[in-house]
Amino acid sequence: MEVFEGCNYSGQCMQLCDDCPFLQSRGFNTNCVNSVRVFGDGAWVMYEEPNFRGRMYIVERGNYCSHNEWQAQTPNIQSIRRVVNYF
């Protein structure tokens, strides 16, 4: 998955392939994630607080131009966990 600081895939970008308990510890300079691209199978859970806490949002494969598209009231995302399907 790719997360972007700005809407419409603008600003700082970070690619994730595994769980991230705190985005800022990996070099993402802000706690605002305004757009997301999800590739491949499975889904990701994005959390408003570090260490997979707080309000959570599930995103599946697709493009999300703004935090409104994953039903968030604010773009505050600080941790992300991958959900994998094993068949």
C-alpha angles and dihedrals in degrees: 000000000000124000123198132200094218136047119268093029096297134138126024115002130200128186119215129194098166142023118307116196093189123017094199091059088062094052103270100142099208140039091228117102108179102167137023139190117201119197132188131007129326128032141266130229116215119200130201093221135046121269095033096294136132130030113353136207128197120216126184131190110316146070123290112192095187140014088252089070092066090044097253121150092208134020092239107134122156106162137030133196128192121230111208128195115217114197 
